Amino acid sequence: MIPAPNMVASAPVISLNGSAPHCEHLDGLQPVTPLSDHCRDCQDHADRQAPVVTCLTCGWVACSDDSPRRHARVHYEETEHPLAAGLEPGSRWRWCYVHQRLV
C-alpha cells in the first residue's frame, strides 16, 4: 500500500552505511584482494586514465562508469556480481549495480 499524503509512513530501515536502506548484497560479503591496480581492458588505450573500482565478489578491477568504456559495468552484466568499491586507499565508496545506488 502506498500511503496517502496525510498518512505517516513507517521509518525506513537504516543500514550501517548511514541513512540508505539496507542492501542485502552486503550480507555475508567476504574480503577480496584486488587483482590489479588498473583496468586491464583499458591498458591498450592511450586516452585519459579513468578511475577504477574493484568487484567485491571476485576482486576484478575495471574502469568506473565515469570512463568511456565502463568496464566495471560490463563485468557486472557478464557475471552478475552486484557490488563494486573504490580502489583508492581509504575509500568508503561502494556501489550496488542491482539497486543502482551507493551502499
DSSP file (Angstrom, degrees, kcal/mol; ACC not computed):
  #  RESIDUE AA STRUCTURE BP1 BP2  ACC     N-H-->O    O-->H-N    N-H-->O    O-->H-N    TCO  KAPPA ALPHA  PHI   PSI    X-CA   Y-CA   Z-CA
    1    1 A M              0   0    0      0, 0.0     0, 0.0     0, 0.0     0, 0.0   0.000 360.0 360.0 360.0 132.2    0.0    0.0    0.0
    2    2 A I        -     0   0    0      7,-0.0     2,-0.0     1,-0.0     7,-0.0  -0.840 360.0-119.8 -91.0 123.7    1.3    3.5   -0.9
    3    3 A P        -     0   0    0      0, 0.0     6,-0.1     0, 0.0    -1,-0.0  -0.336  23.0-117.3 -67.6 144.0    0.5    5.9    2.0
    4    4 A A    >   -     0   0    0      1,-0.1     3,-2.2     4,-0.1     5,-0.0  -0.358  35.9 -98.7 -70.7 159.8   -1.7    8.9    1.2
    5    5 A P  T 3  S+     0   0    0      0, 0.0    -1,-0.1     0, 0.0     0, 0.0   0.779 124.8  48.5 -54.1 -29.0   -0.1   12.3    1.7
    6    6 A N  T 3  S+     0   0    0      2,-0.1     2,-0.3     0, 0.0    -2,-0.0   0.484  94.6  92.6 -92.7  -1.1   -1.8   12.7    5.1
    7    7 A M  S <  S-     0   0    0     -3,-2.2     2,-0.6     1,-0.0     0, 0.0  -0.663  77.8-123.9 -89.9 147.6   -0.7    9.2    6.3
    8    8 A V        -     0   0    0     -2,-0.3     2,-0.2     3,-0.0    -4,-0.1  -0.813  24.5-145.7 -91.0 122.2    2.5    8.7    8.3
    9    9 A A        -     0   0    0     -2,-0.6    -7,-0.0     1,-0.1     2,-0.0  -0.582  25.1-102.3 -83.7 150.0    4.8    6.2    6.6
   10   10 A S        -     0   0    0     -2,-0.2    -1,-0.1     1,-0.1     0, 0.0  -0.361  47.1 -92.4 -68.4 154.3    6.9    4.0    8.8
   11   11 A A        -     0   0    0      1,-0.1    -1,-0.1    -3,-0.1     3,-0.1  -0.363  44.8-107.8 -67.6 144.1   10.6    4.9    9.0
   12   12 A P        -     0   0    0      0, 0.0     2,-0.3     0, 0.0    -1,-0.1  -0.337  38.6 -95.6 -69.3 154.9   12.9    3.2    6.5
   13   13 A V        -     0   0    0      9,-0.1     2,-0.5     1,-0.0     9,-0.4  -0.570  41.6-142.1 -69.8 129.4   15.3    0.6    7.7
   14   14 A I        -     0   0    0     -2,-0.3     5,-0.2     7,-0.2     2,-0.1  -0.821  14.3-155.8-100.2 131.8   18.6    2.2    8.4
   15   15 A S  B >   -A   18   0A   0      5,-1.4     3,-1.1     3,-0.6     5,-0.1  -0.441  34.4 -99.0 -98.6 175.1   21.8    0.4    7.5
   16   16 A L  T 3  S+     0   0    0      1,-0.3     3,-0.1    -2,-0.1    -1,-0.1   0.663 116.1  70.1 -66.4 -16.4   25.3    0.7    8.8
   17   17 A N  T 3  S-     0   0    0      1,-0.2     2,-0.4     3,-0.2     3,-0.3   0.071 115.8 -96.4 -92.0  26.4   26.2    2.8    5.8
   18   18 A G  B <  S-A   15   0A   0     -3,-1.1    -3,-0.6     1,-0.2    -1,-0.2  -0.796  79.9 -16.8 105.3-141.2   24.1    5.7    7.0
   19   19 A S  S    S+     0   0    0     -2,-0.4    -1,-0.2    -5,-0.2     3,-0.1   0.480  98.8 111.1 -88.1  -2.2   20.6    6.7    6.0
   20   20 A A  S    S-     0   0    0     -3,-0.3    -5,-1.4     1,-0.1    -3,-0.2  -0.435  80.0 -99.2 -69.7 144.9   20.5    4.5    2.9
   21   21 A P        -     0   0    0      0, 0.0    -7,-0.2     0, 0.0    -1,-0.1  -0.275  52.8 -84.4 -59.2 151.4   18.1    1.5    3.0
   22   22 A H        -     0   0    0     -9,-0.4     2,-0.6    -3,-0.1    -9,-0.1  -0.291  37.4-147.3 -59.1 137.9   19.9   -1.8    3.8
   23   23 A C    >   -     0   0    0     80,-0.2     3,-1.9     1,-0.1     4,-0.3  -0.949   1.6-156.0-108.9 114.7   21.4   -3.6    0.8
   24   24 A E  G >  S+     0   0    0     -2,-0.6     3,-0.9     1,-0.3    -1,-0.1   0.663  87.3  75.9 -65.6 -15.0   21.2   -7.4    1.2
   25   25 A H  G 3  S+     0   0    0      1,-0.2    -1,-0.3    57,-0.1    58,-0.1   0.696  88.9  59.4 -69.6 -16.7   24.2   -7.7   -1.2
   26   26 A L  G X  S+     0   0    0     -3,-1.9     3,-1.7     2,-0.1    -1,-0.2   0.702  81.9 105.8 -79.8 -20.4   26.4   -6.6    1.6
   27   27 A D  T <  S+     0   0    0     -3,-0.9    -3,-0.0    -4,-0.3     0, 0.0  -0.399  93.9   1.3 -64.6 128.9   25.3   -9.5    3.8
   28   28 A G  T 3  S+     0   0    0      1,-0.2    -1,-0.3    -2,-0.2     2,-0.2   0.631  86.9 166.7  72.4  13.6   28.0  -12.2    4.1
   29   29 A L    <   -     0   0    0     -3,-1.7    -1,-0.2     1,-0.0    28,-0.1  -0.433  23.2-149.8 -64.9 129.8   30.4  -10.3    2.0
   30   30 A Q        -     0   0    0     26,-0.2    -1,-0.0    -2,-0.2     2,-0.0  -0.773  25.0 -98.7 -99.5 146.1   33.9  -11.8    2.2
   31   31 A P        -     0   0    0      0, 0.0     2,-0.3     0, 0.0    -1,-0.1  -0.353  42.2-166.2 -61.5 141.0   37.1   -9.6    1.9
   32   32 A V        -     0   0    0     -3,-0.0    27,-0.1    -2,-0.0    26,-0.1  -0.924  17.9-129.2-126.4 155.0   38.7   -9.8   -1.6
   33   33 A T        -     0   0    0     -2,-0.3     0, 0.0    25,-0.2     0, 0.0  -0.907  32.7-113.0-102.2 126.1   42.1   -8.7   -2.8
   34   34 A P        -     0   0    0      0, 0.0    26,-0.2     0, 0.0    25,-0.1  -0.337  19.1-140.7 -57.1 137.7   42.1   -6.5   -5.9
   35   35 A L  S    S-     0   0    0     24,-2.6     2,-0.3     3,-0.0    25,-0.1   0.588  75.8  -9.7 -80.5 -11.2   43.6   -8.4   -8.8
   36   36 A S        -     0   0    0     23,-0.4     3,-0.1     1,-0.0    -1,-0.0  -0.925  62.3-114.7-163.7-174.8   45.5   -5.4  -10.1
   37   37 A D  S    S+     0   0    0     -2,-0.3     2,-0.3    24,-0.1    15,-0.1   0.205  93.8  40.0-118.1  13.7   45.7   -1.6   -9.7
   38   38 A H  S    S-     0   0    0     23,-0.1     2,-0.8    13,-0.0    23,-0.2  -0.951  94.1 -86.9-151.7 166.9   44.4   -0.7  -13.2
   39   39 A C    >>  -     0   0    0     -2,-0.3     3,-1.0    11,-0.2     4,-0.7  -0.729  31.7-162.2 -81.7 111.6   41.7   -1.7  -15.7
   40   40 A R  T 34 S+     0   0    0     -2,-0.8     3,-0.5    21,-0.7     4,-0.3   0.813  89.2  59.3 -64.7 -30.0   43.3   -4.5  -17.8
   41   41 A D  T 34 S+     0   0    0      1,-0.2    -1,-0.3     2,-0.1     3,-0.2   0.736 110.0  43.1 -71.2 -21.2   40.7   -4.0  -20.5
   42   42 A C  T X4 S+     0   0    0     -3,-1.0     3,-2.5     1,-0.2    -1,-0.2   0.504  82.8  98.6 -98.9  -6.5   41.8   -0.3  -20.9
   43   43 A Q  T 3< S+     0   0    0     -4,-0.7    -1,-0.2    -3,-0.5    -2,-0.1   0.723  81.6  53.9 -61.2 -21.3   45.6   -0.8  -20.8
   44   44 A D  T 3  S+     0   0    0     -4,-0.3     2,-0.4    -3,-0.2    -1,-0.3   0.462  92.8  87.4 -89.9  -0.5   45.9   -0.8  -24.6
   45   45 A H    <   -     0   0    0     -3,-2.5    -3,-0.0     1,-0.1    -4,-0.0  -0.846  61.8-157.3-104.6 135.1   44.1    2.6  -24.9
   46   46 A A        +     0   0    0     -2,-0.4     3,-0.1     3,-0.0    -1,-0.1   0.435  57.6 108.9 -90.1   0.1   46.1    5.8  -24.6
   47   47 A D  S    S-     0   0    0      1,-0.2     3,-0.1    -5,-0.1    -2,-0.1  -0.026  83.6 -45.8 -71.5-176.8   43.2    8.1  -23.6
   48   48 A R        -     0   0    0      1,-0.1     2,-0.6     0, 0.0    -1,-0.2  -0.023  63.5-103.4 -53.6 148.1   42.8    9.6  -20.1
   49   49 A Q        -     0   0    0     -3,-0.1    -1,-0.1    18,-0.0     3,-0.1  -0.629  41.1-148.2 -73.4 118.8   43.3    7.3  -17.1
   50   50 A A        -     0   0    0     -2,-0.6   -11,-0.2    -3,-0.1    17,-0.1  -0.557  22.9 -96.8 -88.0 151.9   39.8    6.5  -15.8
   51   51 A P        -     0   0    0      0, 0.0    13,-2.8     0, 0.0     2,-0.3  -0.395  45.1-144.6 -61.1 145.5   39.0    6.0  -12.1
   52   52 A V  E     -B   63   0B   0     11,-0.3    35,-1.2   -15,-0.1     2,-0.3  -0.839  15.4-167.7-117.4 155.1   38.9    2.3  -11.3
   53   53 A V  E     -BC  62  86B   0      9,-2.7     9,-2.4    -2,-0.3     2,-0.4  -0.891  16.3-129.7-131.7 162.5   36.8    0.2   -8.9
   54   54 A T  E     -BC  61  85B   0     31,-2.7    31,-2.3    -2,-0.3     2,-0.3  -0.931  21.9-116.5-117.5 142.3   37.1   -3.4   -7.7
   55   55 A C  E  >  - C   0  84B   0      5,-2.9     4,-1.8    -2,-0.4    29,-0.2  -0.601  17.1-149.6 -72.5 128.7   34.5   -6.1   -7.7
   56   56 A L  T  4 S+     0   0    0     27,-2.3   -26,-0.2    -2,-0.3    -1,-0.1   0.458  93.1  53.2 -82.8   0.0   33.6   -7.0   -4.1
   57   57 A T  T  4 S+     0   0    0     26,-0.4    -1,-0.2     3,-0.1   -27,-0.1   0.836 131.4   2.2 -94.7 -45.3   32.8  -10.6   -5.2
   58   58 A C  T  4 S-     0   0    0      2,-0.1    -2,-0.2   -26,-0.1   -25,-0.2   0.534  91.5-113.6-124.7 -10.0   35.9  -11.6   -7.1
   59   59 A G     <  +     0   0    0     -4,-1.8   -24,-2.6     1,-0.3   -23,-0.4   0.467  55.9 157.9  89.0   1.1   38.4   -8.7   -6.9
   60   60 A W        -     0   0    0    -26,-0.2    -5,-2.9   -25,-0.1     2,-0.5  -0.359  31.5-145.2 -59.6 137.4   38.3   -7.9  -10.6
   61   61 A V  E     +B   54   0B   0     -7,-0.2   -21,-0.7   -23,-0.2     2,-0.3  -0.919  29.5 156.6-110.3 131.8   39.5   -4.3  -11.2
   62   62 A A  E     -B   53   0B   0     -9,-2.4    -9,-2.7    -2,-0.5   -23,-0.1  -0.963  45.7 -82.8-149.6 161.9   37.9   -2.2  -14.0
   63   63 A C  E     -B   52   0B   0     -2,-0.3     9,-2.6   -11,-0.2    10,-0.3  -0.377  51.5-116.8 -69.1 148.1   37.3    1.3  -15.1
   64   64 A S    >   -     0   0    0    -13,-2.8     3,-1.7     7,-0.2     6,-0.5  -0.052  30.5 -92.0 -78.9 179.4   34.3    3.0  -13.5
   65   65 A D  T 3  S+     0   0    0      1,-0.3    -1,-0.1     5,-0.1    -2,-0.1   0.600 120.7  72.1 -68.3 -10.9   31.1    4.4  -15.1
   66   66 A D  T 3  S+     0   0    0    -15,-0.1    -1,-0.3     3,-0.0    -3,-0.0   0.532  87.1  81.5 -79.3  -6.0   32.9    7.7  -15.3
   67   67 A S  S <  S-     0   0    0     -3,-1.7   -18,-0.0   -16,-0.1   -15,-0.0  -0.603  89.4-118.1 -97.0 160.1   35.0    6.3  -18.1
   68   68 A P  S    S+     0   0    0      0, 0.0    -1,-0.1     0, 0.0    -3,-0.0   0.826 113.2  42.2 -65.0 -30.5   34.0    6.0  -21.7
   69   69 A R  S    S-     0   0    0     -5,-0.1     5,-0.1     4,-0.0    -4,-0.1   0.714  84.6-156.7 -94.8 -20.9   34.3    2.2  -21.7
   70   70 A R     >  +     0   0    0     -6,-0.5     4,-1.7     1,-0.1     3,-0.4   0.878  21.9 170.4  50.4  50.6   32.6    1.4  -18.4
   71   71 A H  H  > S+     0   0    0     -7,-0.2     4,-2.4     1,-0.2    -7,-0.2   0.771  70.0  61.2 -67.3 -26.5   34.3   -1.9  -17.9
   72   72 A A  H  > S+     0   0    0     -9,-2.6     4,-2.1     2,-0.2    -1,-0.2   0.919 106.4  46.7 -65.0 -41.2   33.1   -2.4  -14.3
   73   73 A R  H  > S+     0   0    0     -3,-0.4     4,-2.7   -10,-0.3    -2,-0.2   0.902 110.5  52.9 -64.9 -40.4   29.5   -2.2  -15.5
   74   74 A V  H  X S+     0   0    0     -4,-1.7     4,-2.0     2,-0.2    -2,-0.2   0.916 107.3  52.5 -59.8 -42.7   30.4   -4.7  -18.3
   75   75 A H  H  X S+     0   0    0     -4,-2.4     4,-2.3     1,-0.2     6,-0.4   0.928 110.1  48.2 -59.2 -45.6   31.8   -7.0  -15.6
   76   76 A Y  H  X S+     0   0    0     -4,-2.1     4,-3.3     1,-0.2    -2,-0.2   0.932 110.8  50.6 -60.0 -45.8   28.6   -6.8  -13.6
   77   77 A E  H  < S+     0   0    0     -4,-2.7    -1,-0.2     1,-0.2    -2,-0.2   0.831 115.7  42.7 -63.6 -32.1   26.5   -7.5  -16.7
   78   78 A E  H  < S+     0   0    0     -4,-2.0    -1,-0.2    -5,-0.2    -2,-0.2   0.821 131.3  21.1 -81.6 -32.5   28.6  -10.6  -17.6
   79   79 A T  H  < S-     0   0    0     -4,-2.3    -3,-0.2    -5,-0.2    -2,-0.2   0.652  87.5-131.9-112.3 -20.2   28.9  -12.0  -14.0
   80   80 A E     <  +     0   0    0     -4,-3.3    -4,-0.2    -5,-0.4    -3,-0.1   0.708  48.4 157.0  64.5  23.0   26.0  -10.5  -12.0
   81   81 A H        -     0   0    0     -6,-0.4    -1,-0.3    -5,-0.2    -2,-0.1  -0.728  29.7-157.6 -74.4 116.4   28.5   -9.6   -9.3
   82   82 A P        +     0   0    0      0, 0.0    15,-3.0     0, 0.0    16,-0.4   0.716  55.8  62.6 -78.9 -23.9   26.5   -6.8   -7.6
   83   83 A L  E     + D   0  96B   0     13,-0.2   -27,-2.3   -58,-0.1   -26,-0.4  -0.840  47.2 178.1-117.8 141.1   29.0   -4.7   -5.7
   84   84 A A  E     -CD  55  95B   0     11,-2.2    11,-2.8    -2,-0.4     2,-0.3  -0.955  10.9-161.4-129.5 152.6   31.9   -2.5   -6.6
   85   85 A A  E     -CD  54  94B   0    -31,-2.3   -31,-2.7    -2,-0.3     9,-0.2  -0.959  30.2 -94.8-134.3 152.0   34.1   -0.4   -4.4
   86   86 A G  E     -C   53   0B   0      7,-2.3   -33,-0.2    -2,-0.3     5,-0.1  -0.357  27.0-150.4 -61.0 142.9   36.5    2.4   -4.9
   87   87 A L        +     0   0    0    -35,-1.2    -1,-0.1     2,-0.1   -34,-0.1   0.635  60.9 108.3 -93.5 -16.2   40.1    1.3   -5.2
   88   88 A E  S >  S-     0   0    0    -36,-0.3     3,-2.2     1,-0.1    -2,-0.0  -0.323  86.1 -92.1 -62.9 142.6   41.8    4.3   -3.7
   89   89 A P  T 3  S+     0   0    0      0, 0.0    -1,-0.1     0, 0.0    -2,-0.1  -0.315 112.1  13.0 -55.8 133.2   43.3    3.8   -0.2
   90   90 A G  T 3  S+     0   0    0      1,-0.3     2,-0.1    -3,-0.1    -2,-0.1   0.414  89.2 149.7  81.7  -1.9   40.8    4.8    2.4
   91   91 A S    <   -     0   0    0     -3,-2.2    -1,-0.3     1,-0.1    -6,-0.0  -0.431  27.7-176.9 -67.6 135.1   37.9    4.9    0.0
   92   92 A R        +     0   0    0     -2,-0.1     2,-0.3    -7,-0.1    -1,-0.1   0.242  41.8 127.0-110.4   8.4   34.5    4.0    1.5
   93   93 A W        +     0   0    0      9,-0.1    -7,-2.3    10,-0.1     2,-0.3  -0.523  30.8 169.9 -71.7 126.8   32.7    4.4   -1.8
   94   94 A R  E     -D   85   0B   0     -2,-0.3     9,-2.1    -9,-0.2     2,-0.4  -0.998  14.2-162.0-139.6 138.4   30.6    1.3   -2.7
   95   95 A W  E     -DE  84 102B   0    -11,-2.8   -11,-2.2    -2,-0.3     2,-0.6  -0.968   9.5-151.2-124.5 134.9   28.1    0.9   -5.5
   96   96 A C  E  >> -DE  83 101B   0      5,-2.7     5,-1.3    -2,-0.4     4,-1.3  -0.929   3.6-166.0-103.3 116.6   25.3   -1.7   -5.9
   97   97 A Y  T  45S+     0   0    0    -15,-3.0    -1,-0.1    -2,-0.6   -14,-0.1   0.812  88.1  55.8 -70.4 -30.4   24.6   -2.3   -9.6
   98   98 A V  T  45S+     0   0    0    -16,-0.4    -1,-0.2     1,-0.2   -15,-0.1   0.952 119.2  30.0 -66.6 -49.3   21.4   -4.2   -8.7
   99   99 A H  T  45S-     0   0    0      2,-0.2    -2,-0.2   -17,-0.1    -1,-0.2   0.569 100.8-134.4 -87.1 -10.1   19.9   -1.3   -6.7
  100  100 A Q  T  <5 +     0   0    0     -4,-1.3     2,-0.3     1,-0.2    -3,-0.2   0.931  68.5  95.6  56.0  50.0   21.7    1.4   -8.8
  101  101 A R  E   <S-E   96   0B   0     -5,-1.3    -5,-2.7   -81,-0.0    -1,-0.2  -0.988  81.6 -85.4-159.3 163.5   22.8    3.3   -5.7
  102  102 A L  E      E   95   0B   0     -2,-0.3    -7,-0.2    -7,-0.2    -9,-0.1  -0.480 360.0 360.0 -69.6 144.4   25.6    3.8   -3.2
  103  103 A V              0   0    0     -9,-2.1    -8,-0.2    -2,-0.2   -80,-0.2   0.307 360.0 360.0-132.5 360.0   25.6    1.4   -0.3
